[in-house]
């Protein structure tokens, strides 16, 4: 539709979001938001250079693993 912008979100998946966030913070990563429940998983976002975000989530849905 004209005037609408297409968006795309990319998420990395982890087994334990609290432990993963703690480890990434120890390594210097910063986060743009706290951990929240999105229904399908617990999510947060890693700050990237230039102001972009990379999603990180712990799934609450069946996975292939």
trRosetta pair geometry for C-beta under 8 A, 3 or more apart (Angstrom, degrees):
i j d omega theta_ij theta_ji phi_ij phi_ji
1 4 4.6 57 74 5 94 126
9 55 5.8 43 172 -15 102 138
10 54 6.3 -37 88 -139 99 74
10 55 6.3 173 93 31 43 96
11 43 7.2 -64 -128 -128 131 108
11 54 7.8 139 -113 170 34 63
11 55 3.6 -48 -100 97 79 116
11 56 6.6 168 -160 -83 78 15
11 57 5.0 2 -179 7 133 111
12 54 6.7 32 -9 154 106 106
12 55 7.0 173 19 95 62 60
12 56 5.1 -16 63 -110 94 71
12 57 7.5 157 79 24 46 64
13 56 8.0 162 -89 -160 17 55
13 57 5.9 -32 -111 74 62 79
13 58 7.5 112 -163 -105 67 29
13 59 6.0 5 -147 -32 116 105
13 63 7.5 141 168 -114 155 143
14 17 5.8 127 77 -86 118 56
14 20 4.2 -6 178 -53 166 160
14 56 6.3 10 -1 -176 119 97
14 57 7.3 164 27 85 78 30
14 58 5.7 -50 78 -84 78 76
15 20 7.8 137 49 -44 60 119
15 58 6.8 34 157 -131 13 96
16 19 4.1 30 109 26 120 115
16 20 6.1 152 86 -19 65 89
16 58 6.5 40 -118 -109 13 134
17 20 5.6 -58 -141 41 31 111
17 21 6.0 32 160 -21 67 106
17 35 5.7 127 130 -126 133 133
17 42 5.0 -128 8 99 157 117
17 43 7.9 -116 -125 -89 151 16
17 44 6.7 136 -175 5 121 112
17 56 6.7 135 -134 130 95 102
17 57 6.9 -32 -91 -158 124 28
17 58 3.9 -105 -36 -25 104 120
18 21 5.9 -54 -145 36 27 109
18 22 6.4 28 156 -18 63 108
18 35 7.1 -54 -78 -36 71 166
19 22 5.7 -55 -147 37 30 113
19 23 6.3 29 155 -18 65 107
20 23 5.8 -55 -147 37 30 110
20 24 6.2 26 157 -15 65 108
20 56 6.6 -161 118 174 134 135
20 58 7.9 173 18 -66 132 102
21 24 5.9 -58 -145 40 29 108
21 25 6.2 32 156 -21 65 107
21 31 6.7 0 -145 -58 108 147
21 35 6.8 -102 -39 -57 156 117
21 44 6.3 36 -92 53 126 161
21 56 7.3 150 -76 101 83 148
22 25 5.8 -55 -148 35 28 111
22 26 6.6 32 152 -21 62 104
23 26 5.7 -52 -152 32 32 114
23 27 6.6 20 152 -9 64 109
24 27 5.6 -63 -150 44 35 107
24 29 3.9 -29 159 38 98 141
24 31 8.0 92 100 -58 126 101
24 46 6.8 -85 164 -106 152 121
24 56 8.0 -118 -12 -83 162 167
25 28 7.7 131 -172 -4 30 7
25 29 5.9 -83 -79 64 38 81
25 30 7.6 73 -116 -94 76 41
25 31 7.6 -48 -79 -16 98 106
29 46 5.5 -44 -174 -143 123 110
29 47 7.5 154 -178 44 73 78
30 46 7.5 113 78 -159 42 63
30 47 4.6 -18 88 33 92 126
31 34 7.5 95 122 -85 131 31
31 44 5.5 -18 -157 164 131 120
31 45 6.4 126 -161 78 78 51
31 46 6.0 -55 -103 -103 67 44
31 47 6.4 -172 -116 -15 11 89
32 45 4.7 -34 47 90 107 109
32 46 7.5 56 -1 128 90 7
32 47 4.9 126 -52 -73 91 87
32 53 5.3 -75 19 -104 148 117
33 36 7.1 -33 141 -11 118 113
33 44 5.9 -164 84 -148 79 70
33 45 5.5 48 31 31 98 100
34 44 6.5 -82 151 -113 21 107
35 42 5.5 20 -179 169 105 107
35 43 7.0 158 -149 78 60 29
35 44 4.8 -51 -89 -57 62 113
36 42 7.0 176 87 -154 28 66
36 43 6.0 -27 62 62 78 80
36 44 7.3 130 13 -78 70 64
37 41 8.0 -158 -149 113 54 26
37 42 5.6 -35 -98 -101 59 73
37 43 8.0 128 -117 17 13 78
38 41 5.7 -1 55 62 105 62
38 42 7.2 162 13 -107 82 19
38 43 4.9 29 -18 2 127 124
38 57 7.4 -50 29 -126 132 128
39 60 7.2 -135 142 63 33 139
40 59 7.1 -40 152 -146 75 70
40 60 5.8 -179 174 53 27 97
40 61 5.4 -9 -161 -33 83 119
41 57 4.2 67 124 174 138 118
41 58 5.6 173 -170 80 99 46
41 59 4.6 -56 -96 -115 122 35
41 60 4.9 -171 -86 2 49 83
41 61 6.9 -66 -54 2 94 89
42 57 6.4 157 78 -153 46 71
42 58 4.6 0 52 50 99 102
42 60 7.2 97 -19 -40 71 107
43 55 6.1 -25 -159 -163 109 104
43 56 7.0 144 -154 79 59 50
43 57 4.4 -22 -97 -97 77 98
43 58 8.0 -149 -67 25 43 64
44 55 7.6 149 84 -153 37 59
44 56 5.3 -18 67 62 83 100
44 57 7.7 166 23 -80 58 55
45 53 4.0 1 176 -172 128 123
45 54 6.6 146 -161 67 73 36
45 55 5.3 -40 -102 -98 81 54
45 56 6.8 167 -99 14 27 81
46 53 6.7 138 66 -161 46 65
46 54 4.6 -21 58 61 103 94
46 55 7.8 -150 16 -67 78 7
46 56 6.0 74 -26 -26 99 118
47 51 7.9 -41 -159 -132 89 28
47 53 6.6 -39 -103 -105 41 70
48 51 7.6 -20 76 70 74 18
48 52 4.3 -28 66 77 122 89
48 53 6.4 -170 8 -90 97 16
48 54 5.6 90 -48 -20 118 98
49 52 7.6 7 72 33 41 93
59 63 5.6 113 72 -54 160 115
